[in-house]
């Protein structure tokens, strides 16, 4: 069974640009969560989607947004990038009836 | 603010010893708890989940949960150098749709 797939794995942007990250969950998983990981703040929750609906949102500015498609694939977008947005962005999927999250390899974003 | 707290370490243990990792959480509504292992430059990997008070064993790993004390721990028996990593503790929220992670404990197993 394929795991969670995230693309792109690495990307470099400049301040003010926007970025879109993609995530394909494990087959059969309908819940997708996004996390930001930085050395200083650790793993912080961005949002969670289930059946194309955002069910929960973390404490991030509106520049961070996401969506989920009918096939459970998810995208997150960060607009007007700031230097502080440099981080590892992790997507995780959750199977039915379980709280266990399975993470993808992440998208490492560097903002210059 | 619901929090999960861990000692950042590093926790250094000799090869073959038992490594004990601890975690406390503030949300009494949390029902599910998880331990993840993260190697440097990699993503977190789920190693244990625990939902009820007591111990849960899986190979060399034992998770312990005490909801009254709001305390979760992970024991690693016969520690190996390959166990050297950061261990993240996580707790679920009431709705079950968000995990809050601790800052992680860095474990170093010396040969």
Backbone of each chain as ProteinMPNN parsed JSONL, in Angstrom:
{"seq_chain_A": "XXXXXXXXXXXXXXXXXXXXXXXXXXXXXXXXXXXXXXXXXXXXXXXXXXXXXXXXXXXXXXXXXXXXXXXXXXXXXXXXXXXXXXXXXXXXXXXXXXXXXXXXXXXXXXXX", "coords_chain_A": {"N_chain_A": [[0.854, -1.184, 0.0], [0.676, 2.126, -0.956], [2.287, 4.941, 0.56], [1.785, 8.181, 2.107], [2.006, 10.76, -0.191], [3.913, 13.52, -1.036], [4.329, 16.505, -2.881], [5.981, 19.443, -4.18], [9.185, 18.03, -3.169], [11.253, 19.673, -2.393], [11.636, 23.187, -2.416], [12.373, 26.499, -3.453], [11.651, 29.797, -2.779], [11.006, 33.32, -3.197], [10.545, 36.18, -1.061], [7.226, 37.38, -0.851], [6.242, 35.921, -2.951], [4.001, 33.209, -3.921], [3.036, 29.877, -2.927], [2.192, 26.528, -3.736], [1.441, 23.458, -2.327], [1.256, 19.928, -2.609], [-0.598, 16.985, -1.716], [-1.079, 13.549, -1.553], [-3.116, 11.266, -0.032], [-2.903, 8.145, 1.842], [-4.322, 5.382, 0.185], [-7.794, 5.138, 0.518], [-7.922, 6.612, 2.808], [-9.596, 9.366, 4.139], [-9.184, 11.606, 5.577], [-7.11, 14.374, 5.824], [-4.353, 16.022, 7.124], [-2.425, 18.957, 7.756], [0.773, 20.068, 8.724], [3.166, 22.352, 10.065], [6.626, 22.365, 10.439], [9.225, 23.654, 12.28], [12.524, 24.431, 13.511], [12.406, 26.043, 15.804], [9.708, 26.186, 16.669], [8.678, 23.655, 16.543], [6.378, 21.015, 15.712], [3.543, 22.243, 14.277], [0.054, 22.531, 14.054], [-1.758, 23.044, 11.099], [-4.172, 22.756, 9.412], [-7.074, 20.596, 9.005], [-8.645, 18.368, 6.832], [-11.597, 16.727, 5.783], [-13.405, 14.71, 3.704], [-13.57, 16.804, 1.788], [-14.114, 19.01, 3.344], [-13.103, 21.532, 5.583], [-12.285, 20.764, 8.776], [-10.993, 21.576, 11.02], [-8.827, 24.139, 12.181], [-5.653, 25.544, 12.61], [-3.707, 28.0, 14.445], [-2.871, 30.034, 12.422], [-2.011, 32.676, 10.102], [-4.288, 34.132, 7.64], [-3.01, 33.876, 5.242], [-2.293, 31.341, 4.86], [-3.773, 28.643, 3.415], [-6.007, 25.999, 2.439], [-7.221, 23.111, 0.644], [-9.366, 20.372, -0.216], [-9.823, 17.708, -2.453], [-12.279, 15.761, -4.313], [-11.194, 13.247, -4.566], [-9.765, 12.925, -2.31], [-7.216, 13.924, -2.325], [-5.093, 16.638, -1.372], [-4.349, 20.126, -1.215], [-2.198, 22.74, -0.122], [-1.834, 26.226, 0.256], [0.319, 28.972, 0.362], [0.355, 32.346, 0.544], [1.917, 35.469, -0.356], [4.646, 35.151, 0.641], [6.754, 34.977, 3.524], [9.933, 35.391, 5.189], [9.901, 33.887, 7.504], [8.28, 31.786, 6.889], [9.721, 29.728, 5.995], [10.187, 26.353, 6.237], [9.541, 22.891, 7.103], [6.927, 21.368, 5.583], [4.437, 19.279, 6.426], [2.326, 16.684, 5.469], [-0.334, 14.621, 6.521], [-2.159, 11.588, 6.657], [-5.179, 10.044, 7.796], [-6.703, 7.074, 8.803], [-10.004, 5.505, 8.701], [-11.824, 5.501, 11.757], [-9.66, 5.664, 13.478], [-7.144, 7.356, 15.357], [-4.663, 7.609, 14.43], [-2.041, 9.19, 12.748], [-0.429, 9.268, 9.626], [2.489, 10.228, 8.197], [3.639, 12.04, 5.307], [6.686, 12.5, 3.377], [7.238, 15.134, 3.409], [7.419, 18.623, 2.418], [9.984, 20.692, 1.81], [10.339, 23.997, 2.318], [12.037, 26.858, 1.354], [12.407, 30.223, 1.925], [13.63, 33.038, 0.435]], "CA_chain_A": [[0.0, 0.0, 0.0], [1.509, 3.318, -1.04], [2.143, 5.861, 1.68], [1.385, 9.55, 1.8], [2.931, 11.337, -1.169], [3.904, 14.978, -1.073], [5.13, 17.147, -3.915], [7.349, 18.981, -4.427], [9.922, 17.727, -1.952], [12.055, 20.847, -2.046], [11.399, 24.348, -3.248], [12.929, 27.777, -3.008], [10.853, 30.927, -3.244], [11.411, 34.612, -2.645], [9.498, 36.874, -0.306], [6.141, 37.947, -1.629], [5.678, 34.936, -3.872], [3.09, 32.264, -3.309], [3.435, 28.501, -3.173], [1.161, 25.502, -3.571], [1.983, 22.144, -2.013], [0.264, 18.901, -2.874], [-0.531, 15.802, -0.866], [-1.98, 12.429, -1.858], [-3.134, 10.426, 1.175], [-2.948, 6.697, 1.686], [-5.57, 4.97, -0.44], [-8.85, 4.826, 1.47], [-7.946, 7.613, 3.881], [-10.312, 10.556, 3.716], [-8.77, 12.741, 6.404], [-5.755, 14.878, 5.549], [-3.932, 17.123, 8.002], [-1.184, 19.643, 7.402], [1.549, 20.59, 9.842], [4.4, 23.065, 9.778], [7.663, 22.04, 11.405], [10.411, 24.508, 12.311], [13.363, 24.113, 14.678], [12.032, 26.81, 16.978], [8.314, 25.977, 17.089], [8.276, 22.257, 16.486], [5.275, 20.661, 14.803], [2.345, 23.024, 14.554], [-1.1, 22.144, 13.247], [-2.28, 24.059, 10.189], [-5.595, 22.459, 9.211], [-7.47, 19.223, 8.73], [-9.76, 18.229, 5.905], [-12.272, 15.426, 5.694], [-14.451, 14.76, 2.678], [-13.552, 18.125, 1.133], [-14.509, 20.046, 4.306], [-12.131, 21.836, 6.616], [-12.912, 20.468, 10.074], [-10.263, 22.219, 12.104], [-7.817, 25.048, 11.679], [-4.722, 26.004, 13.631], [-3.55, 29.433, 14.648], [-2.008, 30.59, 11.395], [-2.706, 33.769, 9.395], [-5.094, 33.779, 6.479], [-2.163, 33.603, 4.076], [-2.227, 29.88, 4.768], [-5.087, 28.093, 3.074], [-5.937, 24.658, 1.893], [-8.453, 22.538, 0.116], [-9.313, 18.934, -0.471], [-10.593, 17.345, -3.629], [-13.169, 14.609, -4.116], [-10.403, 12.01, -4.485], [-9.068, 13.071, -1.019], [-5.966, 14.684, -2.46], [-5.205, 17.949, -0.738], [-3.342, 21.136, -1.502], [-2.165, 23.92, 0.737], [-1.293, 27.386, -0.421], [0.79, 30.075, 1.203], [0.502, 33.54, -0.288], [2.76, 36.549, 0.167], [5.593, 34.444, 1.499], [7.665, 35.697, 4.412], [11.106, 34.592, 5.531], [9.525, 32.988, 8.583], [7.509, 30.639, 6.382], [10.664, 28.652, 5.69], [9.855, 25.256, 7.145], [9.135, 21.617, 6.527], [5.466, 21.251, 5.618], [4.121, 17.857, 6.48], [0.953, 16.246, 5.278], [-0.566, 13.32, 7.146], [-3.509, 11.077, 6.462], [-5.723, 9.257, 8.9], [-7.675, 6.101, 8.365], [-11.291, 5.552, 9.402], [-11.92, 4.906, 13.083], [-8.401, 5.662, 14.202], [-6.544, 8.677, 15.495], [-3.267, 7.543, 14.007], [-1.651, 9.951, 11.578], [0.719, 8.758, 8.884], [3.052, 11.396, 7.547], [4.434, 11.994, 4.103], [8.08, 12.87, 3.579], [7.293, 16.57, 3.616], [7.897, 19.574, 1.416], [10.852, 21.664, 2.506], [10.238, 25.308, 1.677], [12.992, 27.893, 1.752], [12.018, 31.541, 1.426], [14.807, 33.93, 0.432]], "C_chain_A": [[0.888, 1.232, 0.0], [1.235, 4.223, 0.153], [1.631, 7.205, 1.228], [2.449, 10.167, 0.891], [2.79, 12.844, -1.198], [4.805, 15.48, -2.193], [4.956, 18.656, -3.836], [8.064, 18.681, -3.113], [10.727, 18.931, -1.46], [11.676, 22.001, -2.967], [11.951, 25.595, -2.585], [12.104, 28.888, -3.631], [11.45, 32.209, -2.668], [10.229, 35.263, -1.945], [8.468, 37.477, -1.239], [5.512, 36.98, -2.622], [4.658, 34.07, -3.147], [3.5, 30.849, -3.707], [2.241, 27.579, -2.948], [1.831, 24.155, -3.386], [0.87, 21.114, -2.168], [0.491, 17.666, -2.015], [-1.542, 14.772, -1.341], [-1.968, 11.482, -0.667], [-3.047, 8.949, 0.826], [-4.317, 6.325, 1.117], [-6.603, 4.563, 0.619], [-8.942, 5.789, 2.631], [-8.614, 8.875, 3.373], [-9.932, 11.797, 4.503], [-7.33, 13.102, 6.085], [-5.494, 16.06, 6.461], [-2.622, 17.698, 7.494], [-0.543, 20.214, 8.663], [2.755, 21.349, 9.305], [5.418, 22.686, 10.848], [8.868, 22.961, 11.223], [11.223, 24.161, 13.54], [12.886, 24.83, 15.943], [10.663, 26.484, 17.53], [7.871, 24.533, 17.076], [7.175, 22.045, 15.456], [4.03, 21.438, 15.193], [1.263, 22.702, 13.541], [-1.577, 23.308, 12.396], [-3.78, 23.886, 9.979], [-5.794, 20.988, 8.908], [-8.685, 19.223, 7.836], [-10.291, 16.81, 5.935], [-13.403, 15.565, 4.698], [-14.669, 16.175, 2.15], [-13.948, 19.268, 2.069], [-13.389, 20.271, 5.319], [-12.798, 21.678, 7.981], [-12.233, 21.193, 11.232], [-9.151, 23.061, 11.504], [-6.95, 25.499, 12.834], [-4.609, 27.514, 13.625], [-2.517, 30.003, 13.676], [-2.763, 31.703, 10.673], [-3.409, 33.273, 8.149], [-4.297, 33.533, 5.215], [-2.026, 32.095, 3.831], [-3.635, 29.351, 4.487], [-4.92, 26.697, 2.497], [-7.25, 24.262, 1.27], [-8.239, 21.046, -0.086], [-10.251, 18.621, -1.619], [-11.398, 16.071, -3.373], [-12.405, 13.286, -4.041], [-9.522, 11.992, -3.233], [-7.704, 13.73, -1.133], [-6.17, 16.089, -1.914], [-4.074, 18.862, -1.215], [-3.363, 22.178, -0.392], [-1.42, 25.025, -0.004], [-0.823, 28.397, 0.616], [1.03, 31.255, 0.286], [1.411, 34.549, 0.414], [3.789, 36.001, 1.158], [6.483, 35.396, 2.282], [8.832, 34.777, 4.749], [10.765, 33.531, 6.576], [8.692, 31.801, 8.15], [8.424, 29.494, 5.973], [10.487, 27.541, 6.716], [9.706, 23.973, 6.358], [7.624, 21.526, 6.676], [5.111, 19.78, 5.442], [2.628, 17.639, 6.298], [0.821, 14.867, 5.924], [-1.982, 12.866, 6.842], [-3.889, 10.147, 7.606], [-6.768, 8.309, 8.361], [-8.964, 6.195, 9.16], [-11.211, 4.88, 10.767], [-10.638, 4.875, 13.871], [-7.873, 7.082, 14.312], [-5.133, 8.732, 14.952], [-3.048, 8.337, 12.724], [-0.421, 9.323, 10.947], [1.232, 9.895, 7.998], [3.71, 11.068, 6.213], [5.851, 12.463, 4.411], [8.267, 14.376, 3.721], [7.765, 17.353, 2.408], [8.717, 20.624, 2.159], [10.891, 22.966, 1.713], [11.282, 26.242, 2.252], [12.556, 29.201, 1.11], [13.216, 32.477, 1.56], [14.395, 35.386, 0.339]], "O_chain_A": [[1.759, 1.371, 0.859], [0.125, 4.272, 0.683], [1.113, 7.357, 0.122], [3.644, 10.099, 1.18], [1.693, 13.378, -1.362], [5.893, 14.953, -2.422], [3.88, 19.12, -3.458], [7.573, 19.056, -2.048], [10.856, 19.163, -0.258], [11.426, 21.803, -4.156], [11.991, 25.728, -1.362], [11.884, 28.921, -4.842], [12.29, 32.173, -1.769], [9.07, 34.938, -2.206], [8.806, 38.02, -2.291], [4.388, 37.191, -3.079], [4.473, 34.177, -1.935], [4.215, 30.646, -4.689], [1.399, 27.822, -2.083], [2.681, 23.755, -4.182], [-0.298, 21.392, -1.896], [1.619, 17.347, -1.64], [-2.722, 15.081, -1.512], [-0.915, 10.946, -0.321], [-3.11, 8.563, -0.342], [-5.34, 6.882, 1.517], [-6.319, 3.75, 1.5], [-9.932, 5.789, 3.363], [-8.257, 9.397, 2.317], [-10.312, 12.91, 4.141], [-6.447, 12.245, 6.076], [-6.306, 16.981, 6.559], [-1.817, 17.0, 6.879], [-1.214, 20.762, 9.538], [3.289, 21.035, 8.242], [5.099, 22.687, 12.036], [9.452, 23.032, 10.141], [10.676, 23.65, 14.517], [12.961, 24.27, 17.037], [10.471, 26.501, 18.746], [6.782, 24.22, 17.557], [7.053, 22.781, 14.477], [3.526, 21.304, 16.308], [1.514, 22.612, 12.34], [-1.777, 24.416, 12.894], [-4.565, 24.767, 10.328], [-4.859, 20.246, 8.607], [-9.634, 19.977, 8.049], [-9.55, 15.84, 6.089], [-14.26, 16.438, 4.836], [-15.795, 16.668, 2.078], [-14.102, 20.399, 1.61], [-12.806, 19.321, 5.841], [-13.759, 22.379, 8.296], [-12.831, 21.395, 12.289], [-8.605, 22.734, 10.451], [-7.453, 25.804, 13.915], [-5.319, 28.21, 12.899], [-1.424, 30.403, 14.078], [-3.993, 31.695, 10.625], [-3.171, 32.165, 7.667], [-4.835, 33.039, 4.224], [-1.686, 31.653, 2.734], [-4.566, 29.599, 5.254], [-3.823, 26.285, 2.121], [-8.25, 24.975, 1.356], [-7.117, 20.541, -0.122], [-11.332, 19.198, -1.738], [-11.222, 15.398, -2.357], [-12.923, 12.307, -3.504], [-8.637, 11.146, -3.106], [-7.099, 14.062, -0.114], [-7.262, 16.653, -1.982], [-2.988, 18.402, -1.569], [-4.406, 22.459, 0.198], [-0.501, 24.771, -0.783], [-1.495, 28.638, 1.62], [1.824, 31.168, -0.65], [1.633, 34.476, 1.622], [3.792, 36.344, 2.34], [6.903, 36.447, 1.798], [8.742, 33.556, 4.615], [11.282, 32.415, 6.531], [8.422, 30.904, 8.949], [7.951, 28.408, 5.64], [10.621, 27.766, 7.919], [9.739, 23.961, 5.127], [7.106, 21.601, 7.79], [5.447, 19.146, 4.442], [1.795, 18.32, 6.896], [1.745, 14.055, 5.877], [-2.9, 13.684, 6.778], [-3.041, 9.558, 8.277], [-7.618, 8.694, 7.559], [-9.019, 6.884, 10.178], [-10.603, 3.819, 10.913], [-10.533, 4.13, 14.845], [-8.135, 7.915, 13.444], [-4.479, 9.773, 15.006], [-3.776, 8.175, 11.745], [0.507, 8.903, 11.639], [0.504, 10.441, 7.169], [4.258, 9.984, 6.013], [6.178, 12.782, 5.554], [9.34, 14.836, 4.11], [8.415, 16.823, 1.506], [8.207, 21.344, 3.017], [11.404, 23.022, 0.596], [11.402, 26.399, 3.467], [12.361, 29.274, -0.103], [13.744, 32.68, 2.653], [15.251, 36.27, 0.325]]}, "seq_chain_B": "XXXXXXXXXXXXXXXXXXXXXXXXXXXXXXXXXXXXXXXXXXXXXXXXXXXXXXXXXXXXXXXXXXXXXXXXXXXXXXXXXXXXXXXXXXXXXXXXXXXXXXXXXXXXXXX", "coords_chain_B": {"N_chain_B": [[-4.538, 27.273, 26.063], [-3.885, 24.214, 24.755], [-1.484, 21.907, 25.707], [1.409, 19.864, 25.111], [4.047, 18.503, 26.772], [7.52, 17.908, 26.705], [10.749, 16.817, 27.766], [13.512, 18.267, 26.263], [15.967, 17.072, 26.026], [19.473, 16.403, 25.135], [18.834, 12.893, 25.724], [20.967, 10.593, 26.84], [21.945, 7.285, 26.495], [23.565, 4.16, 27.168], [24.299, 1.585, 24.754], [22.096, -1.174, 24.732], [20.859, -0.55, 27.1], [17.919, 0.577, 28.959], [15.853, 3.016, 27.636], [14.069, 5.786, 28.771], [11.391, 7.745, 28.084], [9.522, 10.669, 28.57], [6.352, 12.383, 28.923], [4.013, 14.98, 29.348], [0.608, 16.128, 29.415], [-1.845, 18.694, 28.91], [-4.565, 18.826, 28.336], [-7.365, 17.527, 29.598], [-9.337, 16.287, 28.224], [-8.211, 14.794, 26.231], [-7.942, 11.694, 24.612], [-6.508, 9.89, 23.188], [-3.203, 8.823, 22.502], [0.087, 9.193, 21.206], [3.24, 8.013, 20.03], [5.888, 9.163, 18.143], [8.686, 8.644, 16.032], [11.414, 10.46, 14.857], [13.856, 10.725, 12.576], [16.796, 12.606, 11.856], [16.243, 15.001, 9.403], [14.194, 13.591, 8.291], [10.698, 12.562, 8.066], [8.148, 12.368, 10.674], [7.559, 9.173, 12.147], [5.148, 6.859, 13.003], [5.264, 5.016, 15.966], [4.04, 3.967, 18.241], [0.783, 3.693, 19.659], [-1.563, 4.598, 22.171], [-4.422, 4.114, 24.141], [-5.77, 3.584, 26.478], [-5.539, 3.519, 30.07], [-2.542, 2.252, 31.555], [-0.166, -0.203, 30.456], [1.25, -0.757, 27.227], [2.644, -2.998, 25.061], [5.015, -3.445, 22.451], [7.085, -5.262, 20.819], [10.31, -4.136, 21.405], [9.394, -1.844, 22.51], [7.512, -0.093, 24.96], [4.621, 1.533, 25.793], [3.258, 3.737, 28.196], [0.444, 4.838, 29.977], [-1.087, 7.227, 32.029], [-3.861, 8.561, 32.879], [-4.956, 9.96, 35.009], [-2.796, 11.304, 36.104], [-2.062, 12.624, 33.895], [-0.049, 11.804, 32.096], [2.309, 10.367, 29.95], [4.418, 7.8, 28.811], [7.321, 6.386, 27.214], [9.063, 3.459, 26.907], [12.085, 2.113, 25.868], [13.489, -0.838, 25.352], [16.659, -2.611, 25.525], [18.247, -0.748, 24.034], [19.381, 0.486, 20.882], [21.989, 1.783, 18.737], [20.717, 2.59, 16.413], [18.32, 3.5, 17.33], [18.676, 6.076, 17.953], [17.358, 9.188, 17.73], [14.816, 11.737, 17.388], [12.113, 11.745, 19.581], [8.723, 12.1, 19.458], [5.922, 13.051, 21.282], [2.392, 12.853, 21.186], [-0.93, 14.121, 21.507], [-4.407, 13.569, 21.111], [-7.144, 15.741, 20.24], [-10.407, 16.459, 21.653], [-12.335, 16.176, 19.637], [-11.044, 14.524, 17.982], [-9.738, 15.213, 15.658], [-7.329, 16.473, 15.489], [-3.921, 16.453, 16.235], [-1.877, 17.351, 18.916], [1.439, 18.136, 19.289], [4.299, 17.405, 21.303], [7.468, 19.05, 21.946], [9.44, 17.237, 21.476], [11.899, 14.746, 22.348], [15.3, 14.347, 22.211], [17.039, 11.462, 21.635], [20.014, 9.752, 22.315], [21.873, 6.982, 21.63], [24.607, 5.406, 22.773], [27.234, 3.5, 21.406]], "CA_chain_B": [[-3.709, 26.609, 25.066], [-3.637, 22.827, 25.098], [-0.06, 21.679, 25.508], [2.076, 18.6, 25.375], [5.393, 18.89, 27.189], [8.57, 16.888, 26.758], [12.107, 17.287, 27.988], [14.129, 18.269, 24.929], [17.177, 16.24, 26.021], [19.46, 14.996, 24.743], [18.897, 11.796, 26.658], [22.028, 9.714, 26.372], [21.958, 5.989, 27.159], [24.469, 3.209, 26.502], [23.691, 0.497, 23.99], [21.611, -2.272, 25.553], [20.151, -0.044, 28.27], [16.525, 0.992, 28.762], [15.643, 4.46, 27.497], [12.756, 6.171, 29.278], [10.998, 9.052, 27.55], [8.325, 11.083, 29.293], [5.522, 13.392, 28.286], [2.806, 15.359, 30.082], [-0.332, 16.859, 28.577], [-2.698, 19.565, 29.725], [-5.979, 18.691, 27.994], [-7.952, 16.315, 30.225], [-10.233, 15.673, 27.264], [-7.457, 13.939, 25.309], [-8.242, 10.275, 24.822], [-5.591, 9.051, 22.414], [-1.837, 9.318, 22.63], [0.92, 8.581, 20.183], [4.674, 8.277, 20.002], [6.482, 9.163, 16.821], [10.139, 8.733, 15.96], [11.821, 11.273, 13.721], [15.283, 10.809, 12.309], [17.201, 13.91, 11.335], [15.977, 15.203, 7.985], [13.09, 12.727, 7.854], [9.393, 12.895, 8.638], [7.798, 11.526, 11.835], [7.08, 7.81, 11.888], [4.375, 6.364, 14.138], [5.777, 3.774, 16.529], [3.132, 3.418, 19.248], [-0.406, 4.436, 20.041], [-2.128, 4.07, 23.409], [-5.725, 4.741, 24.327], [-6.317, 3.347, 27.816], [-4.557, 3.507, 31.151], [-1.768, 1.041, 31.696], [0.969, -0.433, 29.576], [1.054, -1.424, 25.936], [3.963, -3.427, 24.618], [5.167, -3.826, 21.047], [8.507, -5.533, 20.639], [11.167, -3.505, 22.416], [8.763, -0.599, 22.956], [6.365, -0.128, 25.861], [4.011, 2.822, 26.095], [2.528, 3.745, 29.457], [-0.481, 5.967, 30.066], [-1.74, 7.477, 33.306], [-4.728, 9.708, 32.601], [-5.148, 10.733, 36.24], [-1.619, 12.166, 36.241], [-1.87, 13.247, 32.583], [1.35, 11.428, 31.879], [2.533, 9.295, 28.977], [5.838, 7.517, 28.707], [7.751, 5.367, 26.253], [10.275, 2.76, 27.298], [12.747, 1.37, 24.799], [14.409, -1.821, 25.954], [17.78, -3.03, 24.685], [18.435, 0.363, 23.092], [20.38, 0.31, 19.831], [22.375, 3.067, 18.126], [19.719, 2.954, 15.407], [17.195, 4.156, 18.011], [19.02, 7.492, 18.117], [16.397, 9.979, 16.961], [13.946, 12.56, 18.231], [10.846, 11.073, 19.848], [7.65, 13.073, 19.62], [4.695, 12.605, 21.937], [1.252, 13.607, 20.661], [-2.235, 13.844, 22.108], [-5.542, 13.921, 20.272], [-8.136, 16.602, 20.868], [-11.689, 15.801, 21.936], [-13.021, 15.837, 18.387], [-10.255, 13.501, 17.31], [-9.293, 15.617, 14.335], [-6.096, 17.229, 15.569], [-2.919, 16.023, 17.198], [-0.947, 18.35, 19.441], [2.722, 17.476, 19.493], [5.316, 17.99, 22.152], [8.642, 19.518, 21.229], [10.323, 16.119, 21.165], [13.083, 14.439, 23.138], [16.36, 13.764, 21.393], [17.665, 10.298, 22.258], [21.285, 9.32, 21.749], [22.283, 5.687, 22.15], [26.041, 5.317, 22.539], [27.713, 2.111, 21.275]], "C_chain_B": [[-3.42, 25.194, 25.538], [-2.189, 22.517, 24.767], [0.338, 20.239, 25.783], [3.537, 18.945, 25.634], [6.322, 17.692, 27.233], [9.891, 17.558, 27.093], [12.848, 17.177, 26.657], [15.373, 17.394, 24.843], [18.405, 17.056, 25.634], [19.517, 14.036, 25.92], [19.908, 10.814, 26.101], [22.021, 8.424, 27.179], [22.955, 5.083, 26.447], [23.68, 2.13, 25.762], [23.3, -0.641, 24.928], [20.817, -1.839, 26.775], [18.681, 0.249, 27.921], [16.478, 2.523, 28.68], [14.215, 4.774, 27.929], [12.444, 7.6, 28.856], [9.643, 9.426, 28.152], [7.627, 12.262, 28.628], [4.353, 13.702, 29.212], [1.91, 16.17, 29.141], [-1.31, 17.619, 29.448], [-4.19, 19.354, 29.48], [-6.551, 17.398, 28.565], [-8.914, 15.604, 29.279], [-9.525, 14.761, 26.268], [-7.688, 12.48, 25.652], [-7.226, 9.352, 24.171], [-4.215, 9.691, 22.41], [-0.918, 8.509, 21.73], [2.376, 8.944, 20.4], [5.153, 8.143, 18.574], [7.998, 9.25, 16.97], [10.48, 9.529, 14.71], [13.337, 11.306, 13.641], [15.57, 12.168, 11.676], [16.963, 13.991, 9.83], [14.842, 14.354, 7.429], [11.782, 13.185, 8.492], [9.083, 11.979, 9.819], [7.193, 10.196, 11.407], [6.37, 7.309, 13.14], [4.979, 5.061, 14.652], [4.831, 3.166, 17.564], [1.916, 4.317, 19.388], [-0.955, 3.799, 21.309], [-3.38, 4.85, 23.743], [-6.286, 4.568, 25.736], [-5.202, 3.292, 28.842], [-3.825, 2.169, 31.214], [-0.632, 0.995, 30.697], [0.528, -1.087, 28.282], [2.428, -1.729, 25.371], [3.94, -3.806, 23.143], [6.658, -4.009, 20.798], [9.336, -4.93, 21.76], [10.544, -2.246, 23.019], [7.597, -0.885, 23.901], [5.883, 1.289, 26.093], [3.218, 2.688, 27.39], [1.678, 4.998, 29.518], [-1.094, 6.039, 31.451], [-2.579, 8.732, 33.142], [-4.946, 10.559, 33.855], [-4.006, 11.724, 36.442], [-1.314, 12.909, 34.955], [-0.431, 13.052, 32.127], [1.41, 10.246, 30.915], [4.032, 9.047, 28.926], [6.086, 6.439, 27.661], [9.048, 4.777, 26.767], [10.805, 2.008, 26.089], [13.759, 0.45, 25.456], [15.507, -2.168, 24.973], [18.043, -1.971, 23.601], [19.595, 0.1, 22.142], [20.777, 1.679, 19.278], [21.374, 3.536, 17.073], [18.456, 3.576, 16.012], [17.463, 5.645, 18.222], [18.184, 8.334, 17.168], [15.701, 10.933, 17.93], [12.601, 11.861, 18.358], [9.799, 12.112, 20.216], [6.441, 12.412, 20.259], [3.553, 13.457, 21.391], [-0.03, 13.172, 21.345], [-3.33, 14.334, 21.182], [-6.453, 14.907, 20.988], [-9.447, 15.842, 21.009], [-12.403, 15.33, 20.674], [-12.269, 14.784, 17.598], [-9.738, 13.903, 15.953], [-8.033, 16.475, 14.366], [-5.175, 16.602, 16.601], [-2.095, 17.236, 17.616], [0.328, 17.621, 19.803], [3.552, 18.199, 20.55], [6.521, 18.372, 21.306], [9.642, 18.422, 20.89], [11.485, 15.986, 22.132], [14.107, 13.781, 22.232], [17.051, 12.658, 22.184], [18.956, 9.96, 21.534], [21.678, 8.014, 22.427], [23.747, 5.483, 21.76], [26.483, 3.861, 22.461], [28.686, 1.756, 22.398]], "O_chain_B": [[-2.796, 24.989, 26.579], [-1.717, 22.827, 23.673], [-0.29, 19.517, 26.557], [4.184, 19.599, 24.815], [5.971, 16.619, 27.723], [10.122, 18.717, 26.748], [12.821, 16.133, 26.005], [15.798, 17.012, 23.753], [18.397, 18.278, 25.784], [20.137, 14.304, 26.949], [19.722, 10.268, 25.013], [22.083, 8.459, 28.408], [23.166, 5.227, 25.242], [22.543, 1.816, 26.113], [24.07, -1.025, 25.808], [20.171, -2.666, 27.419], [18.267, 0.179, 26.764], [17.0, 3.221, 29.548], [13.269, 4.109, 27.506], [13.147, 8.54, 29.226], [8.736, 8.597, 28.231], [8.232, 13.027, 27.876], [3.765, 12.792, 29.796], [2.386, 16.808, 28.202], [-1.571, 17.235, 30.588], [-5.002, 19.679, 30.347], [-6.256, 16.308, 28.074], [-9.267, 14.447, 29.506], [-10.185, 14.026, 25.532], [-7.639, 12.079, 26.815], [-7.095, 8.188, 24.547], [-4.069, 10.91, 22.329], [-1.114, 7.312, 21.52], [2.704, 10.027, 20.885], [4.873, 7.16, 17.888], [8.514, 9.853, 17.911], [9.91, 9.307, 13.641], [14.012, 11.842, 14.52], [14.706, 12.784, 11.052], [17.433, 13.139, 9.076], [14.56, 14.394, 6.231], [11.764, 14.075, 9.342], [9.695, 10.92, 9.951], [6.428, 10.112, 10.446], [6.946, 7.337, 14.227], [5.184, 4.118, 13.888], [4.828, 1.948, 17.74], [2.004, 5.537, 19.254], [-0.827, 2.59, 21.501], [-3.412, 6.077, 23.647], [-7.174, 5.314, 26.148], [-4.046, 3.043, 28.5], [-4.399, 1.109, 30.965], [-0.198, 2.018, 30.166], [-0.43, -1.86, 28.244], [3.267, -0.841, 25.221], [2.983, -4.403, 22.651], [7.393, -3.044, 20.594], [9.083, -5.193, 22.935], [11.108, -1.652, 23.938], [6.801, -1.796, 23.671], [6.646, 2.147, 26.537], [2.588, 1.662, 27.646], [2.129, 6.086, 29.159], [-1.563, 5.034, 31.985], [-2.064, 9.845, 33.253], [-5.106, 11.775, 33.746], [-4.223, 12.847, 36.897], [-0.404, 13.738, 34.92], [0.288, 14.002, 31.82], [0.672, 9.27, 31.046], [4.824, 9.987, 28.992], [5.186, 5.69, 27.281], [10.012, 5.496, 27.03], [10.051, 1.345, 25.377], [14.749, 0.896, 26.036], [15.338, -2.046, 23.76], [18.058, -2.277, 22.409], [20.638, -0.427, 22.53], [19.993, 2.626, 19.342], [21.203, 4.738, 16.864], [17.62, 4.117, 15.288], [16.568, 6.387, 18.627], [18.293, 8.206, 15.948], [15.968, 10.928, 19.132], [12.018, 11.434, 17.361], [9.968, 12.892, 21.153], [5.995, 11.348, 19.828], [3.728, 14.653, 21.159], [-0.195, 12.009, 21.713], [-3.202, 15.381, 20.548], [-6.523, 14.905, 22.217], [-9.573, 14.712, 20.535], [-12.99, 14.249, 20.636], [-12.806, 14.214, 16.648], [-9.337, 13.047, 15.164], [-7.706, 17.132, 13.378], [-5.601, 16.263, 17.705], [-1.674, 18.038, 16.782], [0.312, 16.623, 20.524], [3.513, 19.424, 20.673], [6.59, 18.065, 20.116], [10.576, 18.639, 20.118], [11.99, 16.974, 22.664], [13.819, 12.784, 21.569], [17.581, 12.895, 23.269], [18.997, 9.89, 20.305], [21.801, 7.951, 23.65], [24.084, 5.397, 20.579], [26.152, 3.066, 23.342], [29.188, 0.633, 22.448]]}, "name": "protein", "num_of_chains": 2, "seq": "XXXXXXXXXXXXXXXXXXXXXXXXXXXXXXXXXXXXXXXXXXXXXXXXXXXXXXXXXXXXXXXXXXXXXXXXXXXXXXXXXXXXXXXXXXXXXXXXXXXXXXXXXXXXXXXXXXXXXXXXXXXXXXXXXXXXXXXXXXXXXXXXXXXXXXXXXXXXXXXXXXXXXXXXXXXXXXXXXXXXXXXXXXXXXXXXXXXXXXXXXXXXXXXXXXXXXXXXXXXXXXX"}
